[in-house]
Amino acid sequence: MLKFFKKRNQKPIELASLNSDNIPKHIAIIMDGNGRWAKERNLPRAAGHHSGMKNVKKIAIAANDMGVKILTLYAFSTENWKRPKEEVDYLMKLPSEFFPLEIDDLMQNNVRIQMMGWEQALPEHTRRTVEEAVNRTRGNTGLILNFALNYGSRYEMINGIKHLAQDVENGKINVEQINEALFSQYLFTKDMPDPDLIIRTSGEFRISNFMLWQMAYSELYFTECYWPGFSVNHLEEAISDYQKRSRRYGGIIR
C-alpha cells in the first residue's frame, strides 16, 4: 500500500503515544532531497549533504529509543557514481567527518554500525573509516545502524546468483534445495529480517534500486520532507501510520 504524507512546509502533527508492541523491527530509509534542501536555501549541494549527515545520529538514536532493532540508511547507490566528481568526492569524505564526530554518542547509546555494499570500490580512506566504526561498535547490542554504501539491489541479486550457481557447480548445494530462504543467504542482508517499513523522503515515488528482494512485503511510506528536515516527529508519524495498517502477506484476516 502506497501512502503520501505531509506537504514540505507543513508542520508535523501532534501524535498519541506509539504502540510499543507494534514497533517495526527493521526500518529502511531512502535519504533523499539533500541537494534540493540546499538549493531552496541558496546553499551549495555539499551543504545539503552535510546537513543530511548531521541528521543521521538524531534519527538513529530516536529509533533506538523507540525499540527499532535495525535502521538501514541508503547512503550511496551504485548509480551515484554518475554524479559530478566533486560531489562524489565530498560524499566519500562524509564518513570521515561523521564517525569521528559522532561515534562516542553512538557508543553511549549502544548503537552498532554495519555496512552493506561493495567496499572494494570505495576509496581507501572511506573504507578504512567505516571499518573502524564497525569494529569499534561490534560489541554493542542496541540498534543496528546499517549503512547501504555503494549499494545497488539488482547487482546484489546478480552477485548472489553467481555465488549460488558456483556453489551448485561445486556440489555444495543441490538445485532442489534452492528456495527463497536459501537465496536470501546470498544477499548482504543474510543475517537480517526484511524491512517492515521503508520510508522515502523528498516527495519522490521511486524505490531506486533499493532492497528490491527484501521489500516484497514491506510497508511503504513517502513524505515530501527533505532528508535534512526529517525530524523525530516525522519518524513517529511514519511509525504511527505503519501501526494503522493491516499486514496480510497475501492472505486475509478473518
C-alpha contacts under 8 A as a table, 3 or more apart, distances in Angstrom:
res1	aa1	res2	aa2	distance
1	M	219	E	6.61
1	M	220	L	6.60
2	L	219	E	7.77
2	L	220	L	5.70
2	L	221	Y	6.49
2	L	222	F	7.65
3	K	220	L	7.11
3	K	221	Y	5.71
3	K	222	F	6.29
4	F	221	Y	6.63
4	F	222	F	5.05
4	F	223	T	5.90
5	F	221	Y	7.88
5	F	222	F	6.37
5	F	223	T	5.04
5	F	224	E	7.04
6	K	9	N	7.97
6	K	10	Q	6.10
6	K	11	K	7.94
6	K	12	P	7.54
6	K	223	T	5.94
6	K	224	E	6.21
6	K	225	C	7.24
7	K	10	Q	5.25
7	K	223	T	7.52
7	K	224	E	5.65
7	K	225	C	7.12
8	R	223	T	7.93
8	R	224	E	5.02
8	R	225	C	4.88
8	R	226	Y	7.52
9	N	225	C	7.71
12	P	233	N	6.40
12	P	234	H	6.39
12	P	237	E	7.80
13	I	233	N	7.96
13	I	237	E	7.90
15	L	18	L	7.98
15	L	236	E	7.74
15	L	237	E	7.25
15	L	240	S	7.96
18	L	23	I	7.90
18	L	236	E	7.57
18	L	239	I	7.65
18	L	240	S	6.20
19	N	22	N	5.55
19	N	23	I	6.86
19	N	243	Q	7.49
20	S	23	I	5.75
20	S	66	M	7.58
20	S	67	G	7.60
22	N	243	Q	6.44
23	I	66	M	7.42
23	I	67	G	6.62
23	I	68	V	6.44
23	I	239	I	7.09
23	I	243	Q	7.59
24	P	27	I	6.46
24	P	68	V	6.14
24	P	196	D	5.58
24	P	197	L	6.62
24	P	239	I	7.41
25	K	67	G	7.59
25	K	68	V	5.00
25	K	69	K	5.04
25	K	70	I	6.30
25	K	195	P	7.55
25	K	196	D	6.63
26	H	68	V	6.38
26	H	69	K	5.98
26	H	70	I	4.61
26	H	71	L	5.94
26	H	72	T	7.60
26	H	193	P	7.01
26	H	194	D	6.92
26	H	195	P	4.68
26	H	196	D	5.45
26	H	197	L	6.77
27	I	68	V	7.35
27	I	70	I	6.30
27	I	71	L	5.02
27	I	72	T	6.32
27	I	195	P	5.50
27	I	196	D	6.08
27	I	197	L	4.94
27	I	198	I	5.87
27	I	199	I	7.61
28	A	71	L	5.67
28	A	72	T	4.47
28	A	73	L	5.84
28	A	74	Y	7.65
28	A	195	P	6.16
28	A	197	L	6.35
28	A	198	I	4.75
28	A	199	I	6.29
29	I	71	L	7.65
29	I	72	T	6.29
29	I	73	L	5.07
29	I	74	Y	6.24
29	I	198	I	5.67
29	I	199	I	4.69
29	I	200	R	5.78
29	I	201	T	7.80
30	I	73	L	6.31
30	I	74	Y	5.05
30	I	75	A	7.79
30	I	198	I	7.60
30	I	199	I	6.18
30	I	200	R	4.69
30	I	201	T	6.55
30	I	207	I	7.90
30	I	210	F	7.99
31	M	34	N	7.96
31	M	73	L	6.80
31	M	74	Y	6.08
31	M	75	A	6.94
31	M	200	R	6.41
31	M	201	T	5.92
31	M	226	Y	7.98
31	M	227	W	5.42
32	D	200	R	6.82
32	D	201	T	5.27
32	D	202	S	5.52
32	D	226	Y	6.32
32	D	227	W	5.58
33	G	36	R	5.25
33	G	37	W	5.94
33	G	201	T	6.81
33	G	202	S	4.94
33	G	225	C	7.99
33	G	226	Y	4.63
33	G	227	W	5.67
33	G	228	P	7.65
34	N	37	W	5.15
34	N	38	A	6.37
34	N	45	R	7.06
34	N	48	G	4.44
34	N	49	H	5.36
34	N	51	S	7.65
34	N	52	G	6.18
34	N	226	Y	6.48
34	N	227	W	6.12
34	N	228	P	6.27
35	G	38	A	5.17
35	G	39	K	6.17
35	G	44	P	7.77
35	G	45	R	4.69
35	G	46	A	7.55
35	G	48	G	5.36
35	G	49	H	6.96
36	R	39	K	4.87
36	R	40	E	6.16
36	R	45	R	7.71
36	R	48	G	7.67
36	R	226	Y	7.64
37	W	40	E	5.49
37	W	41	R	6.78
37	W	48	G	6.04
37	W	226	Y	6.17
37	W	228	P	7.14
38	A	41	R	5.19
38	A	42	N	6.22
38	A	43	L	4.84
38	A	44	P	6.09
38	A	45	R	5.62
38	A	46	A	7.97
38	A	47	A	6.22
38	A	48	G	4.73
39	K	42	N	4.91
39	K	43	L	5.62
39	K	44	P	6.82
39	K	45	R	6.93
40	E	43	L	7.59
43	L	47	A	6.27
43	L	48	G	7.59
44	P	47	A	5.50
44	P	48	G	7.15
45	R	48	G	5.17
45	R	49	H	6.52
45	R	87	E	7.90
46	A	49	H	5.06
46	A	50	H	6.13
46	A	87	E	7.06
46	A	90	Y	7.10
47	A	50	H	5.03
47	A	51	S	6.17
48	G	51	S	5.14
48	G	52	G	6.05
48	G	228	P	7.00
49	H	52	G	4.95
49	H	53	M	6.11
49	H	91	L	7.41
50	H	53	M	5.06
50	H	54	K	6.37
50	H	94	L	7.46
51	S	54	K	5.08
51	S	55	N	6.41
51	S	228	P	5.48
52	G	55	N	5.15
52	G	56	V	6.80
52	G	227	W	5.99
52	G	228	P	4.35
53	M	56	V	5.47
53	M	57	K	7.95
53	M	94	L	7.33
53	M	98	F	6.84
53	M	228	P	7.86
54	K	57	K	6.48
54	K	58	K	7.59
54	K	98	F	7.52
54	K	228	P	7.89
55	N	58	K	5.43
55	N	59	I	6.37
55	N	227	W	7.79
55	N	228	P	6.03
55	N	229	G	7.96
55	N	230	F	7.71
56	V	59	I	5.42
56	V	60	A	6.00
57	K	60	A	5.04
57	K	61	I	6.03
57	K	102	E	7.16
57	K	106	L	7.45
58	K	61	I	5.45
58	K	62	A	6.19
58	K	232	V	7.48
59	I	62	A	5.08
59	I	63	A	6.04
59	I	231	S	7.14
59	I	232	V	6.07
59	I	235	L	7.68
60	A	63	A	5.12
60	A	64	N	6.15
60	A	71	L	7.01
60	A	143	L	7.79
60	A	145	L	6.94
61	I	64	N	4.96
61	I	65	D	6.17
61	I	106	L	7.56
61	I	109	N	6.93
61	I	111	V	7.85
62	A	65	D	5.05
62	A	66	M	6.22
62	A	232	V	6.49
63	A	66	M	5.05
63	A	67	G	6.42
63	A	68	V	5.32
63	A	71	L	7.52
63	A	143	L	7.69
64	N	67	G	5.31
64	N	68	V	5.42
64	N	69	K	6.91
64	N	109	N	7.95
64	N	111	V	7.66
64	N	142	G	6.84
64	N	143	L	5.23
65	D	68	V	7.51
67	G	143	L	7.99
68	V	71	L	7.21
68	V	143	L	6.58
69	K	142	G	6.97
69	K	143	L	4.79
69	K	144	I	6.19
70	I	143	L	5.53
70	I	144	I	4.64
70	I	145	L	6.13
70	I	146	N	7.05
71	L	143	L	7.15
71	L	144	I	6.18
71	L	145	L	5.08
71	L	146	N	5.93
72	T	145	L	6.10
72	T	146	N	4.49
72	T	147	F	5.75
72	T	148	A	6.76
73	L	145	L	7.67
73	L	146	N	6.27
73	L	147	F	5.07
73	L	148	A	5.84
74	Y	77	S	7.16
74	Y	147	F	6.34
74	Y	148	A	4.78
74	Y	149	L	6.82
74	Y	151	Y	7.85
74	Y	210	F	7.64
75	A	147	F	6.19
75	A	148	A	5.55
75	A	149	L	5.37
75	A	150	N	7.83
76	F	80	N	6.28
76	F	148	A	6.59
76	F	149	L	4.74
76	F	150	N	5.16
76	F	151	Y	6.58
77	S	80	N	5.16
77	S	81	W	7.70
77	S	148	A	7.54
77	S	149	L	6.39
77	S	150	N	4.81
77	S	151	Y	4.77
77	S	152	G	5.70
78	T	81	W	6.33
78	T	150	N	4.92
78	T	151	Y	5.31
78	T	152	G	5.28
79	E	82	K	5.99
79	E	152	G	7.58
80	N	83	R	5.66
80	N	88	V	7.53
81	W	84	P	7.94
81	W	85	K	7.97
81	W	88	V	6.53
83	R	87	E	6.64
83	R	88	V	6.35
84	P	87	E	5.42
84	P	88	V	6.35
85	K	88	V	5.06
85	K	89	D	5.98
86	E	89	D	5.10
86	E	90	Y	6.24
87	E	90	Y	5.12
87	E	91	L	6.21
88	V	91	L	5.04
88	V	92	M	6.17
89	D	92	M	5.14
89	D	93	K	6.45
90	Y	93	K	5.09
90	Y	94	L	6.52
91	L	94	L	5.25
91	L	95	P	7.95
92	M	95	P	6.77
92	M	122	L	7.76
92	M	123	P	7.25
92	M	126	T	5.98
93	K	96	S	5.41
93	K	97	E	6.68
93	K	125	H	7.91
93	K	126	T	6.56
94	L	97	E	5.01
94	L	98	F	5.94
95	P	98	F	4.92
95	P	99	F	5.82
95	P	126	T	6.34
95	P	129	T	6.55
95	P	130	V	6.76
96	S	99	F	6.04
96	S	100	P	6.64
96	S	125	H	7.60
96	S	126	T	6.63
96	S	129	T	5.89
97	E	100	P	6.22
97	E	101	L	6.35
98	F	101	L	5.37
98	F	102	E	5.92
98	F	103	I	7.85
99	F	102	E	5.22
99	F	103	I	5.10
99	F	129	T	7.39
99	F	130	V	7.76
99	F	133	A	6.65
100	P	103	I	5.68
100	P	104	D	7.94
101	L	104	D	7.56
102	E	105	D	5.56
102	E	106	L	6.31
103	I	106	L	4.99
103	I	107	M	6.00
103	I	133	A	7.29
104	D	107	M	5.02
104	D	108	Q	6.20
105	D	108	Q	5.01
105	D	109	N	6.26
106	L	109	N	5.09
106	L	110	N	6.28
106	L	111	V	5.22
106	L	112	R	7.74
107	M	110	N	5.01
107	M	111	V	5.86
107	M	112	R	7.72
107	M	137	T	6.61
107	M	140	N	7.44
108	Q	111	V	7.72
109	N	142	G	7.42
110	N	137	T	7.88
110	N	140	N	5.04
110	N	141	T	6.05
110	N	142	G	4.93
110	N	143	L	7.11
111	V	137	T	6.95
111	V	140	N	5.96
111	V	141	T	6.94
111	V	142	G	5.08
111	V	143	L	4.95
111	V	144	I	6.01
111	V	145	L	6.70
112	R	134	V	7.18
112	R	137	T	4.93
112	R	138	R	6.04
112	R	139	G	7.44
112	R	140	N	5.27
112	R	141	T	6.77
112	R	142	G	6.54
112	R	143	L	6.10
112	R	144	I	4.75
112	R	145	L	5.91
113	I	133	A	6.37
113	I	134	V	4.96
113	I	137	T	6.04
113	I	138	R	7.23
113	I	144	I	5.92
113	I	145	L	4.93
113	I	146	N	5.99
113	I	147	F	7.72
114	Q	134	V	5.68
114	Q	144	I	6.76
114	Q	145	L	6.04
114	Q	146	N	4.56
114	Q	147	F	6.24
115	M	130	V	7.74
115	M	134	V	7.81
115	M	146	N	5.21
115	M	147	F	4.64
115	M	148	A	5.91
115	M	149	L	6.70
116	M	146	N	7.04
116	M	147	F	6.24
116	M	148	A	4.97
116	M	149	L	6.24
116	M	150	N	8.00
116	M	151	Y	6.79
116	M	188	F	5.77
116	M	189	T	7.59
117	G	148	A	5.88
117	G	149	L	5.27
117	G	150	N	5.09
117	G	151	Y	4.35
117	G	152	G	7.46
117	G	188	F	7.22
118	W	121	A	6.02
118	W	122	L	7.37
118	W	149	L	7.38
118	W	150	N	5.66
118	W	151	Y	6.53
119	E	122	L	5.38
119	E	127	R	6.27
119	E	149	L	7.85
119	E	150	N	7.24
120	Q	127	R	7.90
121	A	150	N	7.73
122	L	126	T	6.31
122	L	127	R	5.96
122	L	150	N	7.43
123	P	126	T	5.34
123	P	127	R	6.24
124	E	127	R	5.11
124	E	128	R	5.93
125	H	128	R	5.18
125	H	129	T	6.15
126	T	129	T	5.28
126	T	130	V	6.30
127	R	130	V	5.29
127	R	131	E	6.08
128	R	131	E	5.11
128	R	132	E	6.16
129	T	132	E	5.20
129	T	133	A	6.43
130	V	133	A	5.16
130	V	134	V	6.18
131	E	134	V	5.03
131	E	135	N	6.08
132	E	135	N	5.16
132	E	136	R	6.03
133	A	136	R	5.15
133	A	137	T	6.18
134	V	137	T	5.49
134	V	138	R	5.87
135	N	138	R	5.16
136	R	139	G	7.64
137	T	140	N	5.46
141	T	144	I	7.97
148	A	151	Y	5.47
151	Y	156	E	7.62
151	Y	210	F	7.87
152	G	155	Y	5.58
152	G	156	E	6.13
152	G	209	N	5.68
152	G	210	F	6.24
152	G	211	M	7.83
153	S	156	E	4.83
153	S	157	M	6.24
153	S	209	N	5.19
153	S	210	F	5.30
153	S	211	M	5.30
153	S	212	L	5.90
153	S	213	W	7.61
154	R	157	M	5.21
154	R	158	I	6.23
154	R	209	N	6.56
154	R	212	L	7.52
155	Y	158	I	5.01
155	Y	159	N	5.90
156	E	159	N	5.16
156	E	160	G	6.13
156	E	187	L	6.36
156	E	188	F	7.31
157	M	160	G	4.92
157	M	161	I	6.11
157	M	187	L	6.78
157	M	213	W	7.85
158	I	161	I	5.05
158	I	162	K	6.25
159	N	162	K	5.18
159	N	163	H	6.42
160	G	163	H	5.25
160	G	164	L	6.07
160	G	183	F	7.35
160	G	186	Y	4.81
160	G	187	L	5.78
161	I	164	L	5.01
161	I	165	A	5.97
161	I	183	F	7.83
161	I	186	Y	7.62
162	K	165	A	5.13
162	K	166	Q	6.16
163	H	166	Q	5.00
163	H	167	D	6.27
163	H	186	Y	7.24
164	L	167	D	5.12
164	L	168	V	6.31
164	L	183	F	7.50
164	L	186	Y	7.01
165	A	168	V	5.02
165	A	169	E	6.14
166	Q	169	E	4.99
166	Q	170	N	6.10
167	D	170	N	5.02
167	D	171	G	6.18
167	D	172	K	5.12
167	D	173	I	5.84
168	V	171	G	5.12
168	V	172	K	5.79
168	V	173	I	4.79
168	V	174	N	6.01
168	V	175	V	6.63
169	E	172	K	7.66
170	N	173	I	7.83
171	G	174	N	6.82
173	I	177	Q	6.73
173	I	178	I	7.94
174	N	177	Q	5.40
174	N	178	I	7.35
175	V	178	I	5.61
177	Q	182	L	7.69
178	I	182	L	5.87
178	I	183	F	6.77
179	N	182	L	5.35
179	N	183	F	6.21
180	E	183	F	5.21
180	E	184	S	6.13
181	A	184	S	5.21
181	A	185	Q	6.81
182	L	185	Q	5.38
182	L	186	Y	7.38
183	F	186	Y	5.46
183	F	187	L	7.32
184	S	187	L	5.46
184	S	189	T	7.41
184	S	190	K	5.68
185	Q	188	F	7.93
185	Q	189	T	7.53
185	Q	190	K	4.39
185	Q	191	D	7.50
186	Y	190	K	6.41
187	L	190	K	5.40
189	T	192	M	5.15
189	T	193	P	7.57
189	T	194	D	7.87
194	D	214	Q	5.12
194	D	215	M	6.62
194	D	218	S	7.51
195	P	198	I	6.62
195	P	214	Q	6.76
195	P	215	M	6.34
195	P	218	S	5.79
196	D	217	Y	7.48
196	D	218	S	4.81
196	D	219	E	6.08
197	L	218	S	5.35
197	L	219	E	4.74
197	L	220	L	5.96
197	L	221	Y	7.37
197	L	242	Y	7.28
198	I	215	M	7.87
198	I	218	S	6.51
198	I	219	E	6.16
198	I	220	L	4.99
198	I	221	Y	6.20
199	I	220	L	6.07
199	I	221	Y	4.80
199	I	222	F	5.82
199	I	223	T	7.74
199	I	238	A	7.65
200	R	203	G	7.49
200	R	204	E	7.26
200	R	205	F	7.84
200	R	207	I	7.94
200	R	221	Y	6.48
200	R	222	F	5.02
200	R	223	T	6.45
201	T	204	E	7.16
201	T	222	F	6.10
201	T	223	T	5.09
201	T	224	E	5.89
201	T	225	C	5.60
201	T	226	Y	5.46
201	T	227	W	5.72
201	T	230	F	7.63
202	S	222	F	7.96
202	S	223	T	6.18
202	S	224	E	4.40
202	S	225	C	5.06
202	S	226	Y	4.35
202	S	227	W	6.74
203	G	222	F	6.42
203	G	223	T	5.39
203	G	224	E	3.81
203	G	225	C	6.90
203	G	226	Y	7.81
204	E	222	F	7.44
204	E	224	E	7.53
205	F	222	F	7.01
207	I	210	F	5.75
207	I	212	L	7.93
209	N	212	L	6.43
211	M	214	Q	5.16
211	M	215	M	5.91
212	L	215	M	5.53
212	L	216	A	7.13
213	W	216	A	6.10
214	Q	217	Y	7.86
214	Q	218	S	7.81
215	M	218	S	4.78
217	Y	249	Y	6.32
219	E	242	Y	7.06
221	Y	238	A	6.66
225	C	229	G	6.29
225	C	230	F	6.02
226	Y	229	G	5.50
226	Y	230	F	6.26
227	W	230	F	4.97
230	F	234	H	5.95
230	F	235	L	7.46
231	S	234	H	5.05
231	S	235	L	6.46
232	V	235	L	5.00
232	V	236	E	6.24
233	N	236	E	4.94
233	N	237	E	6.19
234	H	237	E	5.00
234	H	238	A	6.33
235	L	238	A	5.15
235	L	239	I	6.32
236	E	239	I	5.12
236	E	240	S	5.92
237	E	240	S	4.96
237	E	241	D	6.16
238	A	241	D	5.21
238	A	242	Y	6.20
239	I	242	Y	4.84
239	I	243	Q	6.18
240	S	243	Q	5.14
240	S	244	K	6.71
241	D	244	K	5.23
241	D	245	R	6.85
242	Y	245	R	5.44
248	R	251	G	5.10
248	R	252	I	5.79
248	R	253	I	6.80
